[in-house]
């Protein structure tokens, strides 16, 4: 079982940046799918960004604004979020293998 711990959420004004982190209990180099999803109040959870066998994939809504990366030395996956919009407000969840999920971290973007 992979344990995931997220950190780095917070509040920011529109146009600002945040970085959220996810540290795994296992080597992320051995996990073929890692990434981030989000869930806003009253909405379904949506995938935001994934690293699938080393390749990054993004939702259209965040493409060109968000960047996902991994640090094998720290077993940590990052999501750098730039030019944030109020509609990015959600709880962000880290996933490993689309099976294991973190506890979530809140991101709030004010207009």
C-alpha positions as CSV (number, residue, x, y, z in Angstrom):
1,X,0.0,0.0,0.0
2,X,1.3,3.4,-1.0
3,X,0.8,6.2,1.5
4,X,0.7,9.8,0.2
5,X,1.0,13.0,2.1
6,X,0.2,16.3,0.5
7,X,1.3,19.8,1.5
8,X,1.5,23.3,0.2
9,X,-2.1,24.4,-0.4
10,X,-3.3,27.8,0.7
11,X,-5.0,31.0,-0.4
12,X,-3.9,33.3,-3.2
13,X,-5.3,36.0,-5.3
14,X,-6.2,35.4,-9.0
15,X,-3.1,35.5,-11.1
16,X,-0.9,34.2,-8.3
17,X,1.0,31.0,-8.0
18,X,1.1,28.0,-5.6
19,X,3.0,24.7,-5.5
20,X,1.5,21.6,-3.9
21,X,3.7,18.6,-3.0
22,X,3.0,14.9,-2.5
23,X,5.4,12.7,-0.8
24,X,5.0,8.9,-1.3
25,X,6.0,6.1,1.0
26,X,7.5,4.2,-1.9
27,X,9.9,5.1,-4.7
28,X,7.9,7.1,-7.2
29,X,10.3,5.9,-10.0
30,X,8.6,2.5,-9.5
31,X,5.1,3.9,-9.8
32,X,3.9,4.1,-13.4
33,X,1.1,6.6,-12.7
34,X,1.2,9.5,-10.3
35,X,-0.7,12.8,-10.3
36,X,-3.2,15.1,-9.1
37,X,-7.0,15.5,-9.1
38,X,-9.2,18.1,-7.6
39,X,-12.7,18.4,-6.3
40,X,-14.6,21.7,-6.0
41,X,-17.7,22.0,-3.8
42,X,-20.7,20.6,-5.5
43,X,-18.7,19.3,-8.4
44,X,-17.3,15.9,-9.5
45,X,-13.6,15.1,-9.0
46,X,-11.6,15.8,-12.1
47,X,-8.1,14.8,-13.0
48,X,-5.7,17.7,-13.3
49,X,-2.3,16.4,-14.2
50,X,-0.7,13.0,-14.4
51,X,2.7,11.5,-15.0
52,X,2.2,8.3,-16.9
53,X,5.3,6.3,-17.5
54,X,7.3,9.5,-17.4
55,X,5.1,11.5,-19.6
56,X,3.1,14.5,-18.3
57,X,-0.6,14.8,-19.3
58,X,-2.8,17.7,-18.4
59,X,-6.5,18.6,-18.4
60,X,-7.3,21.2,-21.0
61,X,-8.5,23.6,-18.2
62,X,-5.0,23.8,-16.7
63,X,-2.7,23.2,-19.7
64,X,-0.1,26.0,-20.1
65,X,-0.7,27.1,-16.5
66,X,0.1,24.0,-14.4
67,X,3.2,21.9,-14.4
68,X,3.7,18.5,-12.8
69,X,7.1,17.1,-11.9
70,X,8.7,14.4,-9.8
71,X,11.8,14.2,-7.6
72,X,13.0,10.7,-7.3
73,X,15.5,11.5,-4.6
74,X,12.7,12.7,-2.3
75,X,9.9,10.5,-3.6
76,X,7.9,13.7,-4.1
77,X,5.6,14.8,-6.9
78,X,5.0,18.5,-7.3
79,X,2.2,20.5,-9.0
80,X,3.3,24.0,-9.9
81,X,0.2,26.2,-10.4
82,X,0.6,29.6,-12.1
83,X,-1.9,32.2,-13.2
84,X,-4.4,30.8,-10.9
85,X,-8.1,31.5,-11.4
86,X,-11.0,31.4,-9.0
87,X,-12.3,28.3,-10.7
88,X,-9.2,26.5,-9.7
89,X,-10.5,26.6,-6.1
90,X,-10.8,23.0,-4.9
91,X,-9.3,20.3,-2.7
92,X,-6.4,18.8,-4.5
93,X,-5.7,15.1,-4.1
94,X,-2.5,13.2,-5.0
95,X,-2.9,9.8,-6.4
96,X,-0.6,6.8,-7.1
97,X,-1.6,4.2,-9.6
98,X,-5.1,5.8,-9.5
99,X,-5.7,3.5,-6.5
100,X,-4.1,5.2,-3.6
101,X,-5.1,8.8,-2.6
102,X,-3.8,11.4,-0.2
103,X,-5.9,13.3,2.3
104,X,-6.2,16.4,0.1
105,X,-5.0,19.9,0.4
106,X,-7.2,23.0,0.0
107,X,-6.4,25.6,-2.7
108,X,-8.4,28.8,-2.6
109,X,-8.2,31.5,-5.3
110,X,-9.9,34.8,-4.7
111,X,-10.9,37.3,-7.4
